[in-house]
Amino acid sequence: MWPWGHLAIAYLVYTLYSRVRYGRSPRALPAIAVAIGSQFPDLIDKPLAWELGLLSSGRSLAHSITVASLLIPVVYAVGVRVGHRESAAAFAIGHVTHLVTDLPPMPFRGDFDGATYLFWPFLGPPEYGESGGVLVLFSRHSFSIRNTVQLAVFAIAIVVWYRDRVPGLGFAWRSVRRYVPLGE
């Protein structure tokens, strides 16, 4: 799945969670945390595999249930300790939705070979063709039905995010303006 697909699914799941759990739309920091969580596995695995050659696959270390089972409790404990339990939960939702949405359709048909990355390092990652890096993959991007659906879900998530009053945007913008000189 492409980054915008991960982000869209994670945000939609989190906004539903926020409405059920807290009775409101997401707040700024949890919205940012869910966005980070939704990209986290790829931000770790892709550079380590494709650019540095330290991992055998772009879906291995941070895409595994092993790492998730260690990472999520640590993130949650830190979140509780610093008073950001909701943001920790949002990160966890983003991370877990990433792992699930990377599943190819084969496991749902009884073929689990494409899901072995979830059990890294106990099982090796599925065989993927050489990527050549993210730019090469992006240049090969085609508008298949799967990719078109991802873009449609992303558009829906943008509408929902807008209706939620764009949580996280103001905080992120103020943070950038505070720490990055913008020629003023």
N, C-alpha and C positions, 0 to 999 in steps of 0.2 A: 504494500500500500504506500502511496505517496504521502509526504508530510501533511499536506492539507487534508487528506482523508483521515489520518490519525487524529489531527487536531479537531476536525469536525465531529467525529464520533465521540471522542473524549469529552468535548464541550457539551454535546447533547446529553450524554449520560450524566455528566456532572450537574448540569442545570436541572435535570429531572431529580437527581439525588438531593440537590439543594432545596428544591421545592418541597419534596417529601419530608426530608429530615429537618429543615429549618423553617419551612413555610415561606420562603422568599427566593428571589433570584440570586445568583452567585454574587459575592462581594469581590472587590478588586484583587486582593492577594490570592485567594483561592482560584480565581480565574486564571491568574498568571501561573500559579502552581500546576493547574491541570494542563495548561499549554506546555509547560516544561516537561511534566511527566509524560505527556503524549509523544514527545520527541526524544526523550531521554535514551531509550535503547538504541536508536539510530545514531544519536550524537556520540555514543560510546563505541558501538560496534563498527559502524561504517568507516570512520577514520582509522581505527586500529587494524581493520582488515584490508581495506582498499588502498589506503594511502601509506600506512606504515608497515603492512604485512605482518603484524603481530598476532592476528587472529586468522583462522582458516576461512572464516565466513563473516559476512556482514550481519548475519543473524546467528549469534552464538552467546557470548558472555552476558551482555545486558538483556538479551532476549530470552534468557532461561528462567524457568521457575526457581531454580536453585538460587540465582542472584536475587530474584524478586522476593523470595522467602527470607532473605537476609536484609535486603535493602529497605523494604517497606516497613518492617518493625523499627528499624533504626530511624528512618525518616519520621515515623509517627512518634517515637519516643522523644526525639529532638523537638518536633512540633509541639508536643504537650509541654515539654520543659520550658520552651520559650513563649508559650501562650498562643501558638498558631496551629492548634489541633485541626481546625477546618482546612487550612492550607495543606497540612500533611495528608489528610484524607483525599483532598483534591489531587495531589501529586500521585497518590496510590491509584486512584481511579484512572488518571491519565496513563500511568505506566501499565496497568493491567489491561486497559482497553487496547493499548498498542500491541501487547503480546497476542491478544485474541484476534485483533483485526489483521495481523500478519499471517494468520492461519490460511493456507490455501484451501480451496473447497474440497480437496481429496479426503480429509479426515471425516467429513460428513457423508462420504460414500464408502467408508470403511478402509481407505488407504491412508495409513498414518505416517508414511515415509516423509511427507512434507512438514510434519510437525515435530520432527526429532530435535530441532533447535530448542524447543521448550525444555528438553532434558539434558542440555549441555551442562557439564562435561561428560556425563554418563553415556550419552549417545552423541554421535557426531552430527554436525549440521547436515541438512539436505544438500545434495549436489546442485549447485547453481553454476551456470556458465560464468566465465570470467567477466567481470563487470567493466573493468577499465576505469572505474571511479564514477563518482556521482554525475559529473558533467557528461560523460559518455552515455550513461544510462538515461539522463534527461534528454539528450539529443536523439535517443532512440524512442522516446516517448510517443506512443500512438494513442489515438482516441478510440480505444476499444470500448465495449459496453461497460466493462469493469471500471475503466478510468473515467468514463462519462458519468457513471453512477457516483463515483467519488466526488467529482466536481459538483454534481447536483446536491449531494449531501452537504458538501462544503457551503454551497449557496444557501441551503436551508439553515445551516448552523450560523451563518452570517446574519440572516434575518432574525433568528432567535437571539443571538448575541446583541443585536441592535435593539430588539424589543426588551431585552434585559438591561438596557441602558449602557451598553458597551463596557461591562465591568473589566477593569484592569487597564483600559486605554489611558485614562487620565493619569493614573499612578505611574504607568510606564513612561508617558510623555514628560511628566514632571521630573522623574528620575533621570531621564536622558538630558533634559535641559539643565539640571543641576550639575551633572558630572561631565557633560560633553559640551565644549564651547561651540556654539552654532553661529559664530560670526557677529555677535552683538557687541 
